[in-house]
Amino acid sequence: MRIHFIAIGGSAMHNLALALHDYGHAVTGSDDEIYEPSRSRLSQEGLLPEQFGWYTDKIEPNIDALILGMHARADNPELLRAEELGLRIYSYPEFIAEQSTEKTRVVVAGSHGKTTTTSIIMHALSHAGVEYDYLVGAQLEGFDRMVKLSDADIIILEGDEYLSSPIDRRPKMMHYDPSIAIITGIAWDHINVFPTIENYVDQFRQFVKGIKSDSTLYYYEDDKYMNTIIAEDNYNCKAVGYSQIEVDDDKCIKLDDAKYQIELIGNHNLQNIKSAELVCVQLGVSKADFYKSLETFLGANKRLQVLKKGKSGKGNVYLDFAHAPSKVTATTQAMIDWYPDAPLVAVFELHTFSSLNKDFIPQYNGALEAANEAVVFFSEHALKMKKMPQLENQFIKDAFNHPNLSVFSDRGNLEEFLIKQNLENINLLLMTSGTFENIAIKSILSLDDD
């Protein structure tokens, strides 16, 4: 096939382009700007556009498929030309769905834990020698791509609830028609697209309703919104609730006479592990093999990623992608649950559209409560880029309602704060879906050699 990508530089988009190129398709693409690591990875495979920008002469009648990224706009010149020529235009989830119609499709959905759960399943299947394709939302250790498409009979898909493309307003998860589905839980996010919690929850209601009768849905049974959806009884699939796996005092999982040490921390990850176990067993992996694989699973990038491992419960530094209130709450609480004897300093960056929105910020009330000391950072540059109004420090302090909270909007002030931390006596948790304005965290905390 000849395939052209509009906005090829996106995280999932460039990975899909690389995967299709590896599989033998003729791939081209355009973008107005491409950042690292996408830029280097595309360049290495000869897929980096020679010039940045949108060029209608790239859109020719012999293109078999055009894949449109969310970064593009609905009035994109290349898109308009493709519509004029009557070319087949896909969002990337729609394209992946079409390429996997004959496969057993495992779809991991939910407001939090999708990437971790997806990657646990992938790790366990690899450990068991099972072939599979995948789409995951982060770069994983041991995997060259975030996307793989081959002749495998199984595909593991992270089912995002965000929009598919500028002209396809359906959540990505709606495309995938799962054989097996997971919903890890529901907590309001993406306020720019789903302005009310009711509207947001309804996306999952429609997802559940659309799962076929011969498919299985695993859902976290203590989630109030999922319980409401299940109680409405407006679905056809087999629905199975799950809780969390139990660990002993040594943070080990017991199975029959064996004990398995895990690296993941926090109750929310124990829930993720249980859902992944149910899926893997359904796919033919034994429980013993599943839990044996967990001993070597270190987590996904920026999902409670260990930057420094301390001793005796102190001196740990973790980096996490948490940005929605429920994620910040769960991640912060996880540190206290796992390391109850160490003071916790939590640093959180407001970076997404929702988290920088004054109407949404009060949703973070108590989200950092478990931390002994907390910092909220936001950048003036991010506000300008997203065309958001100015935020006042006192407003943020009142919204988070933490007794020992500092607010910084200057990168230098945040760097100074981090440098002053005595990592021998505390645990440090860094939470962001951004980069803290490109602060070199490992360097300033002297973690490079750890």
C-alpha positions as CSV (number, residue, x, y, z in Angstrom):
1,M,0.0,0.0,0.0
2,R,1.0,3.6,-0.5
3,I,0.2,5.5,2.7
4,H,0.5,9.2,3.6
5,F,0.5,10.6,7.1
6,I,-0.7,14.1,7.8
7,A,1.0,15.1,11.1
8,I,3.5,12.3,11.0
9,G,5.5,13.6,13.9
10,G,3.0,12.6,16.7
11,S,3.9,10.0,19.2
12,A,1.6,7.3,18.0
13,M,1.6,8.5,14.4
14,H,5.3,8.3,13.8
15,N,5.4,4.9,15.5
16,L,2.6,3.6,13.2
17,A,4.5,5.1,10.2
18,L,7.7,3.2,11.2
19,A,5.7,0.0,11.8
20,L,4.1,0.2,8.4
21,H,7.4,1.0,6.7
22,D,9.0,-2.0,8.4
23,Y,6.1,-4.2,7.1
24,G,6.9,-3.1,3.5
25,H,4.4,-0.4,2.8
26,A,5.4,2.8,0.9
27,V,5.1,5.6,3.6
28,T,5.3,9.4,3.2
29,G,4.3,12.1,5.6
30,S,4.0,15.8,6.4
31,D,4.1,18.0,9.5
32,D,4.7,21.6,10.4
33,E,7.1,20.7,13.2
34,I,8.6,17.5,14.5
35,Y,10.4,17.2,17.8
36,E,12.7,14.5,19.3
37,P,12.7,11.6,19.5
38,S,10.2,11.4,16.6
39,R,12.5,13.5,14.4
40,S,15.6,11.2,14.7
41,R,13.6,8.0,14.4
42,L,11.9,9.1,11.2
43,S,15.2,10.4,9.8
44,Q,16.9,7.0,10.4
45,E,14.3,5.3,8.3
46,G,14.2,7.9,5.6
47,L,10.7,9.0,6.5
48,L,11.5,12.5,7.8
49,P,9.8,15.1,5.5
50,E,12.4,17.1,3.5
51,Q,10.6,20.3,4.4
52,F,8.2,21.1,7.2
53,G,4.8,22.4,6.3
54,W,1.8,21.2,4.3
55,Y,2.1,20.6,0.6
56,T,-0.9,19.7,-1.5
57,D,1.3,18.3,-4.3
58,K,2.1,15.4,-1.9
59,I,-1.5,14.3,-2.2
60,E,-1.8,12.2,-5.3
61,P,-4.7,10.1,-6.6
62,N,-2.7,6.8,-6.2
63,I,-2.4,7.1,-2.4
64,D,-4.2,4.1,-1.0
65,A,-4.7,5.4,2.5
66,L,-4.3,8.8,4.2
67,I,-3.9,8.7,8.0
68,L,-4.8,12.0,9.8
69,G,-3.2,12.9,13.1
70,M,-4.9,14.8,15.9
71,H,-2.3,17.6,15.6
72,A,-3.6,18.6,12.2
73,R,-6.6,20.9,11.8
74,A,-9.8,20.3,9.9
75,D,-8.8,22.9,7.3
76,N,-5.4,21.4,6.7
77,P,-4.5,22.0,3.0
78,E,-3.4,18.4,2.4
79,L,-6.6,17.1,4.0
80,L,-8.8,19.3,1.9
81,R,-7.0,18.1,-1.2
82,A,-7.4,14.5,-0.2
83,E,-11.2,15.1,0.4
84,E,-11.3,16.7,-3.1
85,L,-9.7,13.6,-4.7
86,G,-12.0,11.3,-2.7
87,L,-9.1,9.4,-1.0
88,R,-9.7,7.1,1.9
89,I,-9.0,9.1,5.0
90,Y,-8.4,7.3,8.4
91,S,-7.7,8.3,11.9
92,Y,-4.9,6.1,13.2
93,P,-7.2,4.0,15.5
94,E,-9.6,3.5,12.6
95,F,-6.7,2.3,10.4
96,I,-5.4,-0.1,13.0
97,A,-8.9,-1.4,13.6
98,E,-9.3,-2.2,9.9
99,Q,-5.9,-3.9,9.8
100,S,-6.8,-6.2,12.7
101,T,-10.4,-7.4,12.0
102,E,-9.4,-11.1,12.0
103,K,-7.4,-10.9,15.2
104,T,-8.3,-11.4,18.9
105,R,-8.5,-7.8,20.1
106,V,-7.7,-7.0,23.7
107,V,-8.6,-3.4,24.4
108,V,-7.5,-1.7,27.7
109,A,-9.7,1.4,28.4
110,G,-10.2,3.6,31.5
111,S,-9.2,7.0,32.8
112,H,-6.0,5.7,34.4
113,G,-3.7,2.7,34.3
114,K,-4.2,2.0,30.6
115,T,-0.5,2.1,29.6
116,T,0.7,0.1,32.6
117,T,-2.0,-2.5,32.2
118,T,-1.4,-2.8,28.5
119,S,2.4,-3.2,29.0
120,I,1.9,-5.8,31.8
121,I,-0.1,-7.9,29.4
122,M,2.5,-7.5,26.7
123,H,5.4,-8.3,29.0
124,A,3.6,-11.5,30.3
125,L,2.7,-12.7,26.7
126,S,6.3,-12.1,25.6
127,H,7.5,-14.1,28.7
128,A,5.2,-16.9,27.7
129,G,6.4,-16.9,24.1
130,V,3.0,-15.7,22.7
131,E,3.1,-13.7,19.4
132,Y,1.0,-10.6,19.3
133,D,0.7,-7.1,17.7
134,Y,0.2,-4.0,19.8
135,L,-0.5,-0.3,20.2
136,V,0.6,1.2,23.5
137,G,0.8,4.8,24.7
138,A,4.4,5.0,25.9
139,Q,7.8,3.7,24.8
140,L,8.5,0.5,26.7
141,E,11.8,-1.0,27.7
142,G,12.6,-3.9,25.3
143,F,10.3,-2.6,22.5
144,D,11.6,-0.6,19.6
145,R,8.1,0.7,18.7
146,M,4.9,1.7,20.3
147,V,3.1,0.0,17.5
148,K,3.5,-3.4,15.8
149,L,1.4,-4.8,13.0
150,S,2.1,-8.3,11.6
151,D,0.4,-11.6,11.0
152,A,0.0,-12.4,14.7
153,D,-3.4,-13.6,15.8
154,I,-3.6,-11.3,18.8
155,I,-3.4,-7.6,19.1
156,I,-3.2,-5.6,22.4
157,L,-4.6,-2.1,22.2
158,E,-4.5,0.8,24.6
159,G,-8.1,2.2,24.2
160,D,-7.8,6.0,24.7
161,E,-11.1,7.9,25.2
162,Y,-9.7,11.0,23.5
163,L,-10.9,12.1,20.0
164,S,-9.6,10.1,17.0
165,S,-8.9,13.0,14.6
166,P,-10.0,16.5,13.8
167,I,-12.7,15.1,11.6
168,D,-13.5,12.0,13.6
169,R,-14.8,13.1,17.0
170,R,-15.3,9.5,18.3
171,P,-13.1,8.4,21.1
172,K,-10.3,6.1,19.8
173,M,-11.5,3.1,21.9
174,M,-14.8,3.1,19.9
175,H,-13.1,1.8,16.8
176,Y,-11.6,-1.4,18.2
177,D,-14.5,-3.9,18.6
178,P,-12.8,-5.8,21.4
179,S,-12.8,-9.6,21.9
180,I,-11.6,-8.9,25.5
181,A,-11.9,-5.5,27.1
182,I,-10.8,-3.9,30.4
183,I,-12.1,-0.7,32.0
184,T,-9.7,0.2,34.8
185,G,-12.0,3.0,36.2
186,I,-13.5,6.3,35.3
187,A,-12.5,9.8,36.5
188,W,-13.3,13.0,34.7
189,D,-10.6,14.1,32.3
190,H,-10.2,16.0,29.0
191,I,-12.5,18.9,30.0
192,N,-11.8,20.6,26.6
193,V,-13.6,17.8,24.8
194,F,-16.0,16.5,27.6
195,P,-17.2,19.6,29.4
196,T,-19.1,17.7,32.1
197,I,-18.5,14.5,34.0
198,E,-21.8,13.1,32.7
199,N,-20.6,13.6,29.1
200,Y,-17.3,11.9,29.9
201,V,-18.9,8.9,31.6
202,D,-21.2,8.5,28.7
203,Q,-18.3,7.7,26.4
204,F,-17.6,4.6,28.5
205,R,-21.3,3.8,28.6
206,Q,-21.4,3.7,24.8
207,F,-18.2,1.7,24.7
208,V,-19.6,-1.0,27.0
209,K,-22.9,-1.0,25.1
210,G,-21.0,-1.6,21.8
211,I,-19.1,-4.7,23.0
212,K,-20.4,-7.8,21.3
213,S,-22.2,-10.6,23.1
214,D,-19.4,-13.2,22.6
215,S,-16.8,-10.8,24.2
216,T,-15.7,-10.4,27.8
217,L,-15.4,-7.1,29.7
218,Y,-13.3,-6.9,32.9
219,Y,-14.0,-3.9,35.0
220,Y,-12.8,-2.5,38.4
221,E,-15.7,-3.4,40.7
222,D,-15.2,-0.6,43.2
223,D,-15.5,2.2,40.6
224,K,-18.7,4.0,41.2
225,Y,-19.3,5.1,37.6
226,M,-18.6,1.6,36.3
227,N,-21.0,0.2,38.8
228,T,-23.7,2.6,37.6
229,I,-23.1,1.5,34.0
230,I,-23.3,-2.2,34.8
231,A,-26.4,-1.7,37.0
232,E,-28.2,-0.1,34.0
233,D,-27.9,-3.5,32.3
234,N,-27.7,-2.0,28.8
235,Y,-25.0,-4.3,27.4
236,N,-24.7,-7.7,25.8
237,C,-21.2,-8.9,26.7
238,K,-20.0,-11.0,29.6
239,A,-19.1,-8.5,32.4
240,V,-16.8,-9.6,35.2
241,G,-15.8,-7.4,38.1
242,Y,-12.3,-7.6,39.6
243,S,-10.6,-6.0,42.7
244,Q,-6.9,-5.9,43.4
245,I,-4.3,-8.6,43.9
246,E,-3.2,-9.1,47.5
247,V,0.4,-8.8,48.7
248,D,2.1,-9.9,51.9
249,D,4.1,-7.8,54.3
250,D,7.2,-8.1,52.0
251,K,5.2,-6.7,49.1
252,C,5.2,-10.2,47.5
253,I,2.4,-12.0,45.7
254,K,1.6,-15.5,46.9
255,L,0.3,-18.2,44.6
256,D,0.0,-21.7,46.0
257,D,3.4,-22.4,47.6
258,A,5.3,-19.7,45.6
259,K,6.0,-16.1,46.3
260,Y,6.7,-13.5,43.6
261,Q,8.4,-10.2,44.2
262,I,7.0,-7.3,42.2
263,E,8.6,-3.9,41.4
264,L,5.3,-2.0,40.8
265,I,4.0,0.0,43.8
266,G,0.6,1.2,44.9
267,N,-2.9,-0.2,45.2
268,H,-3.9,1.1,41.8
269,N,-1.1,-1.0,40.3
270,L,-2.3,-4.0,42.2
271,Q,-5.7,-3.5,40.5
272,N,-3.9,-3.2,37.1
273,I,-2.1,-6.4,37.8
274,K,-5.3,-8.3,38.6
275,S,-7.0,-7.2,35.3
276,A,-3.9,-8.1,33.3
277,E,-3.8,-11.5,35.0
278,L,-7.5,-12.2,34.0
279,V,-6.8,-11.3,30.4
280,C,-3.6,-13.3,30.1
281,V,-5.2,-16.4,31.6
282,Q,-8.0,-16.1,29.1
283,L,-5.4,-16.0,26.4
284,G,-3.8,-19.2,27.7
285,V,-1.0,-18.0,30.0
286,S,-0.9,-19.9,33.4
287,K,-1.1,-17.8,36.6
288,A,2.3,-19.1,37.6
289,D,3.9,-17.9,34.4
290,F,2.1,-14.6,34.6
291,Y,3.4,-13.8,38.1
292,K,6.8,-15.1,37.3
293,S,7.0,-12.6,34.4
294,L,6.1,-9.7,36.9
295,E,9.4,-10.2,38.7
296,T,11.2,-8.7,35.7
297,F,8.5,-6.1,34.8
298,L,9.9,-2.6,35.7
299,G,7.0,-0.5,34.4
300,A,6.3,1.7,31.5
301,N,8.2,5.0,30.9
302,K,7.0,7.7,33.3
303,R,4.5,5.4,34.9
304,L,5.9,5.4,38.5
305,Q,9.3,5.0,36.8
306,V,12.2,4.5,39.2
307,L,14.8,7.2,38.7
308,K,16.6,6.3,41.9
309,K,16.2,3.3,44.2
310,G,16.9,4.1,47.9
311,K,17.6,2.0,50.9
312,S,15.4,1.2,53.9
313,G,12.4,2.9,52.3
314,K,14.1,6.3,51.8
315,G,16.0,8.0,49.0
316,N,13.6,6.8,46.3
317,V,12.9,9.1,43.3
318,Y,9.9,8.3,41.0
319,L,8.7,9.9,37.8
320,D,5.0,9.5,36.8
321,F,2.8,10.7,34.0
322,A,-0.1,11.6,36.4
323,H,-2.0,14.6,35.4
324,A,-5.8,14.1,36.1
325,P,-6.9,14.5,39.8
326,S,-7.6,10.8,40.3
327,K,-4.2,9.9,38.9
328,V,-2.4,12.4,41.1
329,T,-4.2,11.1,44.1
330,A,-3.5,7.5,43.4
331,T,0.1,8.0,42.6
332,T,0.8,10.1,45.6
333,Q,-1.0,7.6,47.9
334,A,1.0,4.8,46.3
335,M,4.2,6.2,47.6
336,I,2.9,6.4,51.1
337,D,1.4,2.9,51.0
338,W,4.7,1.4,49.8
339,Y,7.0,3.6,51.9
340,P,5.1,4.5,55.0
341,D,8.1,5.5,57.1
342,A,9.6,8.1,54.8
343,P,8.5,11.7,54.4
344,L,7.2,12.3,50.8
345,V,7.8,15.4,48.7
346,A,5.5,15.5,45.7
347,V,6.1,17.8,42.8
348,F,3.3,18.1,40.2
349,E,3.2,20.1,36.9
350,L,0.0,21.5,35.6
351,H,0.5,21.0,31.9
352,T,-2.6,19.7,30.1
353,F,-5.5,21.8,28.9
354,S,-7.7,20.5,31.7
355,S,-5.2,20.9,34.5
356,L,-4.5,24.6,33.5
357,N,-8.2,25.4,33.3
358,K,-9.5,27.5,36.2
359,D,-12.9,25.8,36.1
360,F,-11.2,22.3,36.4
361,I,-8.4,23.0,38.9
362,P,-10.7,22.8,42.0
363,Q,-11.1,19.1,41.1
364,Y,-7.5,18.7,42.5
365,N,-8.8,19.4,46.0
366,G,-6.9,17.0,48.3
367,A,-5.1,15.2,45.4
368,L,-1.7,15.8,47.1
369,E,-2.9,15.2,50.6
370,A,-0.7,12.1,51.2
371,A,2.5,14.1,50.7
372,N,4.2,15.8,53.6
373,E,5.4,18.6,51.3
374,A,4.0,19.4,47.9
375,V,4.8,21.7,45.0
376,V,2.6,22.7,42.0
377,F,4.5,24.0,39.0
378,F,3.1,25.6,35.9
379,S,4.8,27.5,33.1
380,E,3.8,30.8,31.6
381,H,4.8,29.5,28.3
382,A,2.3,26.6,28.5
383,L,-0.5,29.0,29.3
384,K,0.4,31.2,26.3
385,M,0.7,28.2,23.9
386,K,-2.7,26.9,25.0
387,K,-4.1,30.5,25.0
388,M,-5.2,30.1,28.7
389,P,-5.7,33.0,31.1
390,Q,-3.1,33.7,33.9
391,L,-3.2,31.7,37.1
392,E,-2.7,33.1,40.5
393,N,-0.6,31.3,43.0
394,Q,-3.1,31.8,45.8
395,F,-5.9,30.4,43.7
396,I,-3.9,27.2,43.1
397,K,-3.1,26.9,46.8
398,D,-6.7,27.2,47.7
399,A,-7.8,24.7,45.1
400,F,-5.3,22.0,46.1
401,N,-6.0,22.6,49.8
402,H,-2.6,21.3,51.1
403,P,-1.1,22.8,54.3
404,N,2.5,22.7,53.1
405,L,2.2,23.6,49.4
406,S,4.5,25.8,47.3
407,V,3.5,27.1,43.8
408,F,6.2,27.9,41.2
409,S,5.8,29.3,37.7
410,D,9.5,30.0,37.2
411,R,11.7,27.2,36.2
412,G,14.7,28.5,38.1
413,N,12.7,28.5,41.4
414,L,11.7,24.9,40.8
415,E,15.3,23.9,40.1
416,E,16.5,25.6,43.2
417,F,13.8,23.7,45.3
418,L,14.8,20.4,43.8
419,I,18.6,20.9,44.4
420,K,17.9,21.7,48.1
421,Q,16.2,18.3,48.7
422,N,18.1,15.9,50.9
423,L,17.3,12.6,49.1
424,E,18.8,10.5,51.9
425,N,16.0,11.4,54.3
426,I,12.9,11.7,52.0
427,N,11.2,10.1,49.0
428,L,10.6,12.3,45.9
429,L,7.7,12.0,43.5
430,L,7.7,13.9,40.3
431,M,4.4,14.0,38.3
432,T,4.0,15.5,34.9
433,S,2.7,14.9,31.4
434,G,5.2,17.5,30.2
435,T,8.8,18.1,31.0
436,F,8.9,20.7,33.8
437,E,10.1,23.1,31.1
438,N,12.9,20.7,30.1
439,I,14.6,20.7,33.5
440,A,17.4,18.1,33.5
441,I,16.0,16.2,36.5
442,K,18.7,13.5,36.6
443,S,21.5,16.0,36.3
444,I,20.4,18.4,39.0
445,L,19.5,15.6,41.4
446,S,22.8,13.8,40.6
447,L,21.1,10.7,39.5
448,D,23.0,10.0,36.3
449,D,25.4,7.5,37.8
450,D,22.8,5.8,40.0
